[in-house]
């Protein structure tokens, strides 16, 4: 979580820790494995005909995940 927050700060991408009412398959990972969930794009008017994805958040989250994984791989 600290590494992800560090990358988010470096990229100036909004980042916050919170819980969700939705279940996650991440809970199936064995105890020593770190899991990050909820990196999908943000949206508005969920579950309505006007539902939409914020395109900027899609790009921000993709960049955040790519930089995080590259850093973890030593790149």
Beta strands, then each sheet from edge to edge (+ up, - down):
strand 1: 43-44
strand 2: 52-53
sheet 1: 1+ 2-
end
